Amino acid sequence: MDDDRLHEWLRGAKLRGWDGLLRTSLDVGGMWGPLAAQMLYVGEPVLRHVLRTAPLNDLAELLETPEGVARLRQWLDQD
């Protein structure tokens, strides 16, 4: 996993005001993280056209485990 690339993407999401949406998605869909990860893996070829710079595989890897979701929340709360 490329933490630097994921941090850069999260910084961009924060600048666009998406951090609240991302936090809410993590809170509401917490137990669905592994399913969301699989959806990212399967949908990656199509999503790549829309979300060109998003580190989809890295994000999916984090969503697979509760520890990864907690790590993502921690990164969203930084700064």
N, C-alpha and C positions, 0 to 999 in steps of 0.2 A: 504494500500500500504506500502511496506517495503522499505523506502527510502535508508536505509543503503545497502540493497542487490542491489538495482538499482545503487547506487553510485559505489559500488564495481565492478559491471559489466561494467559500463561506464569507470572506471579506466582501467580495463583490455582491453576494446576496444581501448582506447587511446594508451595504450602500444603497441598494435598490429598495430597501425597506421590506425584504422578504423574511427577515429573521423572526418576526412574530408568527408568520404563517408556518415557517419551519418548526418553531417551538410547539405551536398548537398541533401540528401534524404528528410530531413525536409524542406529545401527551395523549392525544386521542387514539392514535394508532400504535401505541407502545407494544401491545402484545402481538400485533400484526407485522412487526418488523421483519421476521424471516420471510413472510409471504411477500412483503414489499420488495425485499432483496431479490427474491426469485423473479418477480415481475420486472425489476430493473435489468436483471441478467437476460431475460427472454426478450424484453422490448428494446434492448440497447441498440440494435441496428436501426430501428425506426427513430428512437429518441435522439440518436446521435445527430440527425438532421435538424432537430429543433433545439436541442441543448448542446451545441457544438463544443463548448469549452467545459461542460460539466464532467467531473470525474466520476462517471456513473458506476464503474466497477468498484472504485474505492468506497463510494457511498453505500453500495449494496453490501460490500464486505462488512462495513460497520453495522448495518441494520440487521445482520444475521444473528447477533448476540446481544443480550441485555447490556453487557459491558461496553460494546461498541456504541449502542444507543446512548448510554451514559456519557461516553467520551464525546460523542457528537454534541450532546447538550452542553457539556462543559466548554467545548470550543465555541458554541454559540453565545455563551454567557461571558466569554472573555471580551475585553475592551469595552 
